[in-house]
Amino acid sequence: MDKVKVAFVGCGGICNFHLSHLLQFDDVTYVGFMDIRPERAAEKAALAGGAKVFDDYVQMLDEARPDVLYICVPPDQHGFIEYEAIKRKIHFLVEKPMALNLKLAEEIRDAAAEAGIITAVGFQDRYLDIIEKTKEFLQGRQVGLVDGAWMGGIPGVYWWSTYATSGGQIVEQNIHLFDMVRYLFGEPARVYCAAARGLVKREGYDLHDYSSAVITFKNNIVATLFTGCYLDHNVPHKNGLHIRCVDSEIRYILRQSVELDTGDSVQLYKRQVDQGVTEDRTFLDAVKTGNPAIIRSPYSDACKSLALTLACNQSIATGQPVELN
Ligand SMILES: NC(=O)c1ccc[n+]([C@@H]2O[C@H](COP(=O)([O-])OP(=O)(O)OC[C@H]3O[C@@H](n4cnc5c(N)ncnc54)[C@H](O)[C@@H]3O)[C@@H](O)[C@H]2O)c1
């Protein structure tokens, strides 16, 4: 395949993100855009040089016959779209969180594997050059405690403020750091999460304003992750991870930089390469070469990060730790 035929379902903010990368590649043709708000699909289609706009994604898949589908809809809109892609053996990149119900995600995982299609989930941070440096530095080092945070305000998207539509901040947003600790430290055994409300006053909002999750990994590392959406000021330089090794420590500032500190010397690396470009290039290359092994977040792996974040919600609801298998 010289050119990859791409279609999008869901044409909001994250569609913009992927499209801005794909437009840098000369081996993509755009065969369809669909959104329940047709003006959004039309706007993205125009950016892509006048691609066709559809008002029904089933019709789009049948008529436009894309090689790959970007699924960029809100968290509560998954299921039918994936099944229609799987039925037609169309490879897809789906945004996190891939569903708000683990059973649905696991059924999609199994159906996609059965169909032999290539899947990727939008955990863009796995493609960061500074995370590659972090992984290299961690080789052979022993880690005890990790702490991290994703704190901010309420995002502007219409579906964010209820558990039913977004899954809450851990599942929708901080899932990036929950996925990152799995990427760096392996599989969790157990999680306990405490959360509270009262600082955010908004009509229709039913989320927790902040939470603290303690994750015990199978290798005994203990990570504590803060999540909060009650801030009225920006603190991007405070978000990230702090990893305490026996002989050193790592200070990762979310999507910006990492400091590798051995006590005698500190190496500072700033992000050089746009991880979103690497993420999308990797997905297209996997499809073109038929090699899914290069994808850093296939659907089957992402299900484990989804399970971890949904377990946090369960722990908040029950007040009990949740065992993970
Ligand atoms: N990977 C990342 O870093 C990252 C960043 C932002 C958002 N996201 C994820 O991407 C997803 C979308 O977020 P967004 O910020 O683009 O939201 P958004 O609201 O800006 O865009 C979603 C679009 O989907 C459309 N839509 C809703 N239901 C649909 C349906 N059934 N069929 C077709 N279109 C439908 C909406 O009209 C809207 O235009 C969310 O799951 C979010 O968590 C990921």
Ligand as a Chemical Component Dictionary entry (heavy atoms), coordinates in Angstrom:
data_LIG
# 
_chem_comp.id                   LIG 
_chem_comp.type                 NON-POLYMER 
_chem_comp.pdbx_formal_charge   0 
_chem_comp.three_letter_code    LIG 
# 
loop_
_chem_comp_atom.comp_id 
_chem_comp_atom.atom_id 
_chem_comp_atom.alt_atom_id 
_chem_comp_atom.type_symbol 
_chem_comp_atom.charge 
_chem_comp_atom.model_Cartn_x 
_chem_comp_atom.model_Cartn_y 
_chem_comp_atom.model_Cartn_z 
_chem_comp_atom.pdbx_ordinal 
LIG N1  N1  N 0  -4.807  10.987 23.835 1  
LIG C1  C1  C 0  -4.960  12.199 24.330 2  
LIG O1  O1  O 0  -4.013  12.827 24.780 3  
LIG C2  C2  C 0  -6.330  12.807 24.320 4  
LIG C3  C3  C 0  -6.477  14.198 24.444 5  
LIG C4  C4  C 0  -7.773  14.729 24.384 6  
LIG C5  C5  C 0  -8.866  13.886 24.254 7  
LIG N2  N2  N 1  -8.675  12.533 24.194 8  
LIG C6  C6  C 0  -9.819  11.608 24.108 9  
LIG O2  O2  O 0  -10.434 11.712 22.826 10 
LIG C7  C7  C 0  -11.832 11.509 22.953 11 
LIG C8  C8  C 0  -12.543 12.703 22.341 12 
LIG O3  O3  O 0  -12.145 13.873 23.026 13 
LIG P1  P1  P 0  -12.198 15.317 22.318 14 
LIG O4  O4  O 0  -11.398 16.201 23.203 15 
LIG O5  O5  O -1 -11.855 15.210 20.894 16 
LIG O6  O6  O 0  -13.747 15.638 22.492 17 
LIG P2  P2  P 0  -14.613 16.629 21.613 18 
LIG O7  O7  O 0  -15.899 16.812 22.307 19 
LIG O8  O8  O 0  -13.784 17.822 21.250 20 
LIG O9  O9  O 0  -14.839 15.791 20.260 21 
LIG C9  C9  C 0  -15.631 14.639 20.211 22 
LIG C10 C10 C 0  -16.438 14.709 18.923 23 
LIG O10 O10 O 0  -17.170 13.490 18.780 24 
LIG C11 C11 C 0  -18.459 13.822 18.276 25 
LIG N3  N3  N 0  -19.345 12.704 18.587 26 
LIG C12 C12 C 0  -19.957 12.431 19.759 27 
LIG N4  N4  N 0  -20.624 11.268 19.684 28 
LIG C13 C13 C 0  -20.440 10.808 18.427 29 
LIG C14 C14 C 0  -20.894 9.660  17.727 30 
LIG N5  N5  N 0  -21.633 8.719  18.332 31 
LIG N6  N6  N 0  -20.536 9.506  16.430 32 
LIG C15 C15 C 0  -19.775 10.446 15.803 33 
LIG N7  N7  N 0  -19.310 11.563 16.425 34 
LIG C16 C16 C 0  -19.642 11.728 17.708 35 
LIG C17 C17 C 0  -18.806 15.140 18.920 36 
LIG O11 O11 O 0  -19.804 15.835 18.210 37 
LIG C18 C18 C 0  -17.461 15.842 18.923 38 
LIG O12 O12 O 0  -17.274 16.642 17.779 39 
LIG C19 C19 C 0  -12.113 11.317 24.443 40 
LIG O13 O13 O 0  -12.177 9.961  24.754 41 
LIG C20 C20 C 0  -10.891 11.926 25.120 42 
LIG O14 O14 O 0  -10.588 11.315 26.358 43 
LIG C21 C21 C 0  -7.439  11.997 24.193 44 
# 
loop_
_chem_comp_bond.comp_id 
_chem_comp_bond.atom_id_1 
_chem_comp_bond.atom_id_2 
_chem_comp_bond.value_order 
_chem_comp_bond.pdbx_ordinal 
LIG N1  C1  SING 1  
LIG C1  O1  DOUB 2  
LIG C1  C2  SING 3  
LIG C2  C3  SING 4  
LIG C2  C21 DOUB 5  
LIG C3  C4  DOUB 6  
LIG C4  C5  SING 7  
LIG C5  N2  DOUB 8  
LIG N2  C6  SING 9  
LIG N2  C21 SING 10 
LIG C6  O2  SING 11 
LIG C6  C20 SING 12 
LIG O2  C7  SING 13 
LIG C7  C8  SING 14 
LIG C7  C19 SING 15 
LIG C8  O3  SING 16 
LIG O3  P1  SING 17 
LIG P1  O4  DOUB 18 
LIG P1  O5  SING 19 
LIG P1  O6  SING 20 
LIG O6  P2  SING 21 
LIG P2  O7  DOUB 22 
LIG P2  O8  SING 23 
LIG P2  O9  SING 24 
LIG O9  C9  SING 25 
LIG C9  C10 SING 26 
LIG C10 O10 SING 27 
LIG C10 C18 SING 28 
LIG O10 C11 SING 29 
LIG C11 N3  SING 30 
LIG C11 C17 SING 31 
LIG N3  C12 SING 32 
LIG N3  C16 SING 33 
LIG C12 N4  DOUB 34 
LIG N4  C13 SING 35 
LIG C13 C14 SING 36 
LIG C13 C16 DOUB 37 
LIG C14 N5  SING 38 
LIG C14 N6  DOUB 39 
LIG N6  C15 SING 40 
LIG C15 N7  DOUB 41 
LIG N7  C16 SING 42 
LIG C17 O11 SING 43 
LIG C17 C18 SING 44 
LIG C18 O12 SING 45 
LIG C19 O13 SING 46 
LIG C19 C20 SING 47 
LIG C20 O14 SING 48 
# 
